[in-house]
């Protein structure tokens, strides 16, 4: 009984891995990353995780122990442990600091009636964009943050000398490497939440919700995207205000030990329904020689 249960669990895990790897591998192929490079990175991460998270209490983690955990040879483990790890600290810092400034602007200077729902600010002064940047961007120079926000079209300088927030979020333009920060941070956070919830007791699980529909006509997608964007922004804005009270960078009087990171995310996604969730459905030939998608199943909606 236990053997069958373990086999079923492994099968479900491997099916899930195949599913989550599909969009990742599509990104890798779009960026010209061959399998050998991906495999090398995966081996390195296996060693890192075994090193950091699977050491025996009170004992030093050895190459032999990591070898047993990962299935790699001791020689390979030693090589991977000594390799320099690829990092893109510049992109991550630029993204995080600019995003924090925009978040603080929305939280501290709301104003109904403007396109962004935020009050314009003078560039310098006691209450200004510069003061926001100094408080929320770490050690980045004010000019560097202003230039970055202007470059991506998040802000503009008005004729009266004030700065207007044009968009309620900081988003680098398409194709920029800084957008790859989302891939590393956001996907890792979501998988981390799912991994925690797989093992945690019910009362200790992290919040994780999604709503989905699987019988939406292609013509309705633009309206669905707009709805997700509009209501998603409202939810995120509310969360910004609710969660900011717990952060010492925002409220220095907050007391406590350690330095924890908290994240709540919601997302929108669209793909052709296949029934398996493994990719887009291929058009099926019809007697008239044309191709069209097979008739969709009855509408289903769910929340999980």
N, C-alpha and C positions, 0 to 999 in steps of 0.2 A: 504493500500500500504506500509506504513511504517512498519507495523507488519510483513508482508511477507518479506520485505527487511531485517529486524532485524533477522528473523528466518533463512533466507538464510545465513546471515553473521555468525550467531552462528554455523550453520551446517558446514560451511567452516572452521571456527576456530577449531571446535572439530575434524574434519577430519584431519586438519593439526597437531593438538596435538597428535592424535593417531599415525600419521606417524612419527613424530619426537621422540616419546617415544619408538618406537620399538627398534632402535639400543641402546638406553640408557638402556632399561630393559634387553636387551641381555647382556650388560656389567654387570649389577647388578646381574643377575642370574649366570653369569660366576664367579663372586666374592662371591657368596653365600649370597647375600643381600636379605632377605625376604621382602614381600610387607609391612609388618607392620613397618619395619625400614624406608623404602622409604617414607611411608605415614607420619611418624613422622617428617622426614626431610622436607618434602613438607609443612607440617603445620607450621613448624618453619620459613621457607622462606616466606610463605604467610604473617606471622606476621612481619618479618623484612622489607619486601617491603612496606607493608601498613604503617608501622612506618616511614620509610625513605622517601617515594615518594608520599604519599597521605595525608599528613597533611594539614589541612586548614590554609591558610595564617594568621600568627599572633596568632595562637592558639596552645596550647600544645596538642600533640596527646594522647588521652586517651584510656584505655582498651575498653571502650564502643564504641568509634569510630572505633577502629581496629576490634572489634567484628562485627560491622555492615558491614564493608568492606569485611571481610574474611568469614563470616558465622560461625565462631568459637564462642564458648561461652566466656564470659568475664573471667571466671575462667581458661579456657584453654589458653586464650591470656596472662593472667598474669603469668601462669606457663611457657609458651614458652618464654616470654620476659625475664624471670629470668634465663633461661637455658644457660649453657656455650656452645658456638658454636664450632663445630669441625674445626680445622685448621691444615694445614700441611705447616707451614711457612718454615721449613727447606728445604723441597723438592722444593718449589716454588723459594726460594732464590738461591739455588744451580743451578737450571735449568736456571733461568733468568741471573745470573751473568756469568756462563760459556758460555751461548749463546751470551752474549754481547761481551765477549772477542773474540770469534771466528768471530763475525760480524766485530769488529774493525780490526782484523787481515786482513780479506779479503779487507776491505775498504782502509786501510792505507798502505798495503804492497803487492799489486798485482804483479804477475810475470808470464808472459806467458811462457809456456814450461814445467811447473811443473804439476804434476798430479792434484793438487788442484787449480792451477792457482794462488798460493800464495807463496811468498818468505819465505824460512826457516829463523828462527831467532835464535840468541844466547839466551841462557836461562837468562843471566844477562847482564846488561850494559845499556847505555843510550837509544839505540834502541834495544829492546829485548822483549821477551815474558813477562818477569817480569814487564817491564815498562807498557806494555799493560794491564796486570792484575791490576796493581796498579791504573791505570787511569779508568778502566772500570768495575771492579768487586766490587766496594764499599769497605767494610772493610774486605773482605775475605783474609786470608793469601795467599801469592803467592804459597807456597808449596801445600796448600789444593786444589787450582784451578788446578795446574799442575798435581797433583795426580789424580784428578777427570777426567781430559781430557785424561790422559794416561789410566786410568781404563776402560773407555768406548771406547777406540781405536780411539779417534779423533786426537791424536798427537803421535809422536814417537821421541825418542832421537836418533840422528844420531851419527855415529862414530866420526865425527869431533866436537861433542859437541853442534851442533845446534839442534833446534827442528823443525820438519817438521809437517805441517798440512796435515793430511791424508784425512779428509772429510771436506766438506765445510759447515757442520752444526753440531751442538752438539745434539746427539741423545743417550739417555740412552739405554742400551740393553733391549731386550724383557723381559717382566715380572716384570720390576722394578716399584716400586710405584711412582718413579719420573715421569714416563710416564703419570700418572694420572693427572699431572699438565696440560697436553694438554686438557684433558676432561673438566676440570674446566675453564681454560682460553680461549682456542680456540673456543669451542662450545658456551660459553657465549658471546664472541665477535661477532660471526656470528649471533646469535639470537638477540643480541643487535642492530646490524646493520639492520636486517630485521624489528625489532620492530620500530626503528626510521623511516625507510623508509615507513612503513605502515601509519604513521601519518604526515610525513613532506611534505612541499610543494616541487614541482619538483626541484626548484633551491636549496633547502636545503638538498636533499637526499645524502646519503653516497654512494660511489662507491660499486657496488655489481654486479659481473658478473660470469657466468659459461658457459662452452661449453659442450654439451653432444651429444652422439650418442647412439642409442639403438638397433643396429643390428650388433654387433661385434662378430665374432666367438671366442670361448674360446681359440683357438690356437693362436689368435693374441694378447691376453692380455699381455703376457710378453713384447712384442714390444711396446704396448700402455703405459705400466707402465714406460718403459725406456724413451719414448718420453716425458711423463708428467714430469718425474724427471729431465731430461736434460733441457727442455725449462723452467720448473718452476724455476730451480736454476738460469737461466739467468735473468728471470724477477725479481726474488727476489733480486739478486745482484744489478740490476739497481735501484730498489726501495731503497735499502740500501743507495746507494750513493745519490739519489735524496732527500730522507727524512732526512738524517743525518744532513743536513745543518740547519735544524730548531730546533735541539735539543741542549740544553744548556750544557749537559754532554759532548757532542762531540765538540761543539763550544761555549765556555764560554762567548764570546762576544755577543751572541744572547740576545736581550733585550725583556722584556715583563712581564706580570703578570700571576699569577696562575701556576699550573703545570698539564698540560693535557697529556693524553696518546693517541697516534695515532697508528692505526694498519691497514695494508693492507694484506689480506690473499687470497691465491688461494689454491684449493685442488683437489685431484684426488680421485675418488671413482668408484668402480665397483660392480655390483649386477645383478642377473638374471632379465631380463625384464619380468614384469607381466602385464603391462598395467595400473595397479593401483598404482605402486610404493610402495606397502606395504610389500614387501618381495620377497623371491625367489620362482620361479615357481616350482611346483612339477612335476616330470616326469609323463607322461601319458602312461597307458598301451596300447599296440598295439596288433593286431591279432596274431602275432607270439610269444606272451608271453613276449617279451622284453619291456623295458621301454625306452622311449626317449622323449626329450622335444618336445612340439608341435611346428609346423612350425612358425617361427617368422614372424611378420608383415613386411610390406615394410619399408625400411630404412628411418629413420627420423633423422634429425639433427637440432639443434637449439642453439641459443645463447640468454641468458637472463641476 
